[in-house]
C-alpha cells in the first residue's frame, strides 16, 4: 500500500479540500479514486477530453489543455504558494500566481495545475468545458517507485476520492471568489492531515528523483 494512503487513512481520510485539522493554513488539492474508470481502460492513463471521461473535443481551442500522464511532472519544481504547488501548462503562470496571491480571489486561467500532494491534482480546462465545476478537472495519479505516472481517474462532477468523497462537492464549498480552491479560510471542510504529513508527502514525490 502506498505511503500516501497509509498516512491518509491514519489521519482519517477525506478530500484535500480545506484547512488542516487544528486550524493550520492548508491549501488545496484535487481528489479522485483509482477505481473510477474515467481515463483509459481499467482506469489507466487514457486521454479523456471531456468531463468525466467523455470523448475528446476534436475542436478544442488553444486555450485548453488535455493532460496525459507524462504532463504531471515533479511538483517540487513548480511554484509553491503557501502549502500548495502551482504551474501552468499554457505559459500563463504569472496570471495564475496573480490569482493565487490575490486576497480577493479570482478565476484561474486555463492550463493551471494545482497539487497539494503528488497523487492528486486539479487542472483548469478551457472556458465552458464544464461550467458546473468552473472548468476544473480532477485527477488521481498512480506514481510508482521509479516516478512513472499513470492516470488512475479523471473527471469533473462525479470524481470521487479513495474514501468515497465527491471531490467537486468538497471543493464547491469554497466561497465563489476562490474558484473552488480550498484553503483554511475559504469555507471548505478542514483537511484531517497535519502540516508535517502534508510536507512529508510533498517531499516524497517519486517523480522528483
C-alpha positions as CSV (number, residue, x, y, z in Angstrom):
1,X,0.0,0.0,0.0
2,X,1.4,3.4,-0.9
3,X,2.6,5.6,1.8
4,X,0.1,8.3,0.9
5,X,-2.8,6.1,1.5
6,X,-1.4,4.7,4.7
7,X,-0.9,8.2,6.1
8,X,-4.2,9.4,4.8
9,X,-6.0,6.6,6.4
10,X,-4.3,7.1,9.7
11,X,-5.2,10.7,9.5
12,X,-8.9,9.9,8.9
13,X,-9.1,10.4,5.1
14,X,-11.2,12.7,3.1
15,X,-10.9,15.3,0.3
16,X,-7.9,17.5,0.2
17,X,-10.2,20.4,0.3
18,X,-9.8,22.5,3.3
19,X,-7.6,23.7,6.1
20,X,-5.5,21.4,8.2
21,X,-7.1,19.8,11.2
22,X,-6.4,22.1,14.1
23,X,-6.7,25.3,12.1
24,X,-3.3,25.4,10.4
25,X,-3.1,27.0,7.0
26,X,-3.6,24.3,4.4
27,X,-4.2,24.8,0.7
28,X,-6.0,22.8,-2.0
29,X,-5.7,19.6,-3.9
30,X,-7.9,17.7,-6.2
31,X,-9.2,14.2,-5.5
32,X,-10.2,11.0,-7.3
33,X,-10.2,7.3,-6.8
34,X,-8.0,4.8,-8.6
35,X,-11.1,2.7,-9.1
36,X,-13.1,5.2,-11.1
37,X,-12.8,4.3,-14.8
38,X,-12.9,7.8,-16.4
39,X,-9.5,7.7,-18.1
40,X,-8.4,4.8,-20.2
41,X,-9.1,1.1,-19.9
42,X,-9.0,-0.3,-16.4
43,X,-8.8,3.3,-15.1
44,X,-5.5,3.8,-16.8
45,X,-3.8,6.8,-18.4
46,X,-6.3,7.4,-21.2
47,X,-6.7,10.9,-22.6
48,X,-10.4,11.6,-21.9
49,X,-11.0,15.0,-23.1
50,X,-14.4,16.0,-21.7
51,X,-15.8,16.0,-18.2
52,X,-16.0,12.6,-16.5
53,X,-14.1,10.8,-19.3
54,X,-16.2,11.9,-22.3
55,X,-14.6,11.7,-25.8
56,X,-12.1,14.5,-26.5
57,X,-13.4,17.5,-28.2
58,X,-11.8,17.5,-31.7
59,X,-12.3,21.2,-31.9
60,X,-10.5,22.1,-28.7
61,X,-9.3,25.7,-28.6
62,X,-5.7,26.8,-28.0
63,X,-6.9,27.9,-24.5
64,X,-7.5,24.2,-23.4
65,X,-5.2,21.5,-22.1
66,X,-5.8,17.8,-22.1
67,X,-3.1,16.4,-19.9
68,X,-1.6,13.0,-20.3
69,X,0.2,11.1,-17.5
70,X,3.6,12.4,-18.7
71,X,2.5,16.0,-18.2
72,X,2.3,15.5,-14.4
73,X,6.0,16.1,-13.6
74,X,7.8,16.8,-10.3
75,X,5.6,19.2,-8.3
76,X,8.5,20.4,-6.3
77,X,9.8,22.1,-9.4
78,X,6.7,24.2,-9.6
79,X,6.0,27.4,-7.7
80,X,4.9,27.0,-4.1
81,X,2.1,29.2,-2.8
82,X,1.6,28.8,0.9
83,X,1.2,25.0,1.1
84,X,0.2,24.1,-2.5
85,X,2.2,23.9,-5.7
86,X,1.1,25.5,-8.9
87,X,2.1,25.6,-12.6
88,X,0.5,26.5,-15.9
89,X,0.9,24.3,-18.9
90,X,0.0,27.1,-21.3
91,X,2.7,29.5,-20.2
92,X,0.3,31.6,-18.1
93,X,1.9,31.1,-14.7
94,X,2.1,34.8,-13.9
95,X,-1.6,35.1,-14.4
96,X,-2.2,32.0,-12.2
97,X,0.1,33.4,-9.5
98,X,-1.7,36.7,-9.6
99,X,-4.9,34.9,-8.7
100,X,-3.3,32.6,-6.1
101,X,-1.9,35.6,-4.3
102,X,-4.8,37.9,-4.7
103,X,-6.5,38.4,-1.3
104,X,-9.8,39.0,-3.1
105,X,-9.6,35.8,-5.1
106,X,-10.2,35.4,-8.8
107,X,-10.5,33.0,-11.7
108,X,-7.5,30.9,-12.7
109,X,-6.5,30.9,-16.3
110,X,-6.8,27.7,-18.5
111,X,-3.7,25.4,-18.2
112,X,-3.4,25.9,-14.4
113,X,-2.4,22.8,-12.5
114,X,-2.6,22.7,-8.7
115,X,-1.3,20.0,-6.4
116,X,-1.2,19.6,-2.6
117,X,0.1,16.0,-2.7
118,X,1.7,14.2,-5.6
119,X,-1.1,11.7,-6.2
120,X,-3.9,14.3,-6.7
121,X,-4.3,17.2,-9.0
122,X,-6.8,19.7,-10.4
123,X,-6.4,21.1,-13.9
124,X,-8.2,24.2,-15.3
125,X,-9.7,23.5,-18.7
126,X,-11.0,25.9,-21.3
127,X,-13.9,28.2,-20.5
128,X,-17.1,26.2,-21.0
129,X,-15.5,22.8,-20.6
130,X,-17.7,22.2,-17.5
131,X,-19.3,25.3,-16.1
132,X,-20.6,23.4,-13.1
133,X,-17.0,22.8,-11.8
134,X,-15.8,26.2,-13.0
135,X,-14.0,24.1,-15.7
136,X,-11.8,22.3,-13.2
137,X,-10.9,18.6,-14.0
138,X,-9.9,16.4,-11.0
139,X,-7.2,13.7,-11.2
140,X,-6.0,10.8,-9.2
141,X,-2.4,9.8,-10.2
142,X,-0.7,6.5,-9.7
143,X,3.0,7.0,-9.1
144,X,5.3,4.0,-8.8
145,X,8.7,3.9,-7.0
146,X,10.5,4.9,-10.2
147,X,8.4,8.0,-10.6
148,X,6.4,6.7,-13.5
149,X,2.9,8.2,-13.6
150,X,-0.4,6.7,-14.8
151,X,-3.8,8.3,-14.5
152,X,-6.0,6.3,-12.2
153,X,-9.0,8.5,-12.6
154,X,-10.0,11.9,-14.0
155,X,-13.3,13.7,-14.3
156,X,-15.5,16.6,-13.1
157,X,-18.7,16.4,-11.1
158,X,-18.6,12.7,-10.4
159,X,-15.0,12.2,-9.5
160,X,-14.6,10.6,-6.0
161,X,-11.6,10.0,-3.8
162,X,-10.4,6.8,-2.3
163,X,-12.7,7.2,0.7
164,X,-15.8,7.7,-1.4
165,X,-15.9,11.5,-1.1
166,X,-17.1,13.5,-4.1
167,X,-14.3,15.9,-4.9
168,X,-16.5,18.6,-6.5
169,X,-18.8,18.6,-3.6
170,X,-15.9,19.2,-1.3
171,X,-14.4,22.0,-3.4
172,X,-17.8,23.5,-4.2
173,X,-18.0,24.6,-0.5
174,X,-15.4,27.2,-1.2
175,X,-16.8,30.8,-1.4
176,X,-17.3,31.8,-5.0
177,X,-14.4,34.2,-5.2
178,X,-11.9,31.4,-4.6
179,X,-12.7,29.5,-7.8
180,X,-13.2,26.2,-6.0
181,X,-9.7,26.5,-4.3
182,X,-9.9,25.4,-0.7
183,X,-7.7,26.8,1.9
184,X,-8.2,27.0,5.6
185,X,-10.4,30.1,5.5
186,X,-12.2,29.6,2.1
187,X,-15.3,27.8,3.5
188,X,-14.4,24.2,2.9
189,X,-14.3,21.4,5.5
190,X,-11.0,21.1,7.3
191,X,-8.5,18.6,5.9
192,X,-7.6,15.9,8.5
193,X,-3.9,15.9,7.8
194,X,-1.2,17.7,9.7
195,X,1.2,20.2,8.2
196,X,4.0,17.7,8.8
197,X,2.2,14.9,7.0
198,X,1.5,17.1,4.0
199,X,5.1,18.3,3.8
200,X,6.4,14.7,4.0
201,X,4.1,13.6,1.2
202,X,5.2,16.5,-0.9
203,X,8.9,15.9,-0.3
204,X,8.4,12.1,-1.1
205,X,7.3,12.9,-4.6
206,X,8.9,10.0,-6.5
207,X,8.8,12.0,-9.8
208,X,11.5,14.3,-8.4
209,X,14.2,11.6,-8.1
